[in-house]
Amino acid sequence: MDEPSQIPLLIVEDNPMYAEILQRLLPTLGADLHFASKWVDTAEKAYAELDRTAYHVMLLDYKLPGADGLEVLANVCRLPTEKQPAVIMLTGMGNETIAVEAMKNGAKDYLAKDHLDVPSLVRAITSARERKRLEQQVARYTHELREKNEQMQADLRIAGEVQQALLPQRFPHFPARATAADSSLQFEKRYLPTGTVGGDFFDVLPLSDTAAGVFICDVVGHGVGAALITGLLRALVEENQPVATQPDQFLTLINRQLLGILKQTRMPMFASAFYVIADVARAEIRFANAGHPAPFHLRRAAKTLQSLGGPVFAPGPALGVFDDSQYLSHTQALAAGDGLVLYTDGLYEVEGKTGDLYGQERLLAAVHDHLALLGPQLLDTLLDEVRQFASTNAFLDDVCLVGLEIKRTGA
């Protein structure tokens, strides 16, 4: 049978009598406790020993020549983790204050010198070693958790960069040969995820030289799951471009395909969405709604504002909920100088300093107040006003804003 391994133990005690008692007691502590012990009588010798040998246990007198045991303890706690022994503070008779202070500063247990017997020593050493083992285990788990968290954050940053890359970086011109300034349809966007990745998405589809489709959606929830669904929706938007001139068919197909994919997972996910076509040749907009907040139609010539839909046009269900969802297309007239503002609910679901929500009514009033502002100025003004209203001066949910300006109508 193999000999049990010996536990390196350092006794730091300036009184030879107590050192002798400890060295005589150690071999009698039981079959599971075999020690390779070393005795030193000063702090300097203790530091030298700790530098040479990785001791598992240290019995440390609280009063040494020219040194305080608590000071020695503090120096031990500054050593690399693998060089730190489990320290048991040896205290004088009835000196509980020193014992408590030692435990607060890193000692794993204490032992009164007037109780140097086998049971007390077994208890102190066993307790100290177990506390040291648990602390090392916690430190190891903490280190592993920190590494995994750092890796997860790095992965999230990459996912965020990919998600940003999936959003339109440049907007098409209408007609295609026109410059940005001469384009009859001009776009602006603001995308503000609350985390590294978000659950909002939008896309702009050039349907002809005179018509563009704008798709915006808001996936339920936050984080990676919601971001994955936005990536899936982007793919479905591209796949269904052949029917993108018909808003009702476009949303119906996307819903059916999305639900078919989600049914193969355990993800109870869905997304609100709105799709609108601005057709300057026909001077009209056509749109369909899948449970999404109705965008604003700014009629600047008439100095009026209305929602796309409102009480007359009931929205269809959110995407990814029902197999048989049907979406209806609606049409409104469009004029040169008009504007459209599409948004997600993170823009208005903001709590103010008095606990009330900003809400859609305030948002509608704010857009009306700034009816004359064009795309970038209008979007930035709305964001600033909501931030000023918010109790935290920030948004608690992802925000996506898309502005569309109609420069001219006609073929």
PyMOL commands that set and color helices and strands:
alter all, ss='L'
color gray80, all
select helices_A, chain A and resi 16-28+43-52+69-77+81-83+96-104+113-115+118-166+223-239+241-243+247-262+310-312+345-347+359-369+375-389
alter helices_A, ss='H'
color red, helices_A
select strands_A, chain A and resi 7-12+35-40+57-61+63-64+67-68+86-91+109-112+185-192+200-206+211-219+271-279+284-290+296-299+304-307+330-333+339-343+399-406
alter strands_A, ss='S'
color yellow, strands_A
deselect
rebuild
show_as cartoon
